[in-house]
Amino acid sequence: MLPEIFIAGSSYSTYHLALLVAMAIGWFAFLLTENDLKNQANLPQRLRALAVSTFAYVILMLVCLQGATYFHFLFDIIPEGRRVNMTWPSMLLTNPVTSAKVLYGAIFFYPIGVLLISANHLQDKFFPYLNGKIFILFLTMGVNRVGCFLNGCCFGIRSELLGIRFPSNSVAAYEHWTRGLTPGSFHPPASLPVVPTQIIEAMFLFILSFFSWRAARNGKQDVFVRFVLFYAIFRFCLEFIRDDHERAYWMALSASQWLSLFIIFFYGAYRFLGKKIQNHG
């Protein structure tokens, strides 16, 4: 747990550094799975394909990052002192790298990003990209959750059995201090031991990334909808042991749990309608 690192006298957020690392890893994985890049015979063609693929990846990730940022505004509890100064233009143009995020926004905006980068050959590219690149989104989300662990945010419930204490400059320590759970008059001490839900989710996302990559490589259909469903079921269960303050609740369920239920319902409707169409075909 290391919320900040110091380089040449300047401090840097490990959460944002982890996000940049995630983007770099995702870019490398994106290039490795680009057939156009592999099939070029000479150097000029490969360089052109590299530039095109890199541009497509940047567009895809920017759309996902903006989606995650917008979902923060929609589904997180934002302190009144910050919210009164927020305007629609400022929210729409928020820096997608440095702003707070809700990972579900990246998933919901991923098809929009795929639509944009496949617009020139929609019929041939949309579904191959949608299913074949989803492993990259899970991979980058997993690395991002490692950043959450280093930052001490998105933490779980208190546990002496499986708990980890986050340092005094972490989000978990500050939240426990402001809730009056830890002593101190002027500066928060280390947090109480909490379940490291960030690492649990990161490991699950890495597993999803591997199996969705393998499924797409083996030519499986509906990789996107099936693996997003797996994430939704996992996230619905994980939310019961989350304990950070920013998440909004409605009728005893968190916003992420309602989003999970929406995905589960959508998948059920998708399968039902698919069978109806097949039977009438």
Salt bridges, closest charged atoms under 4 A:
GLU34 OE1 - LYS133 NZ 3.11
ASP76 OD2 - HIS72 ND1 2.81
GLU175 OE1 - ARG179 NH2 2.94
GLU201 OE1 - ARG145 NE 2.86
GLU201 OE2 - ARG235 NH1 3.72
GLU239 OE2 - ARG235 NE 2.86
GLU239 OE2 - ARG242 NH1 3.44
GLU239 OE1 - ARG247 NH1 2.54
ASP243 OD2 - ARG179 NH1 3.20
ASP244 OD1 - ARG242 NE 2.84
ASP244 OD1 - ARG247 NE 3.07
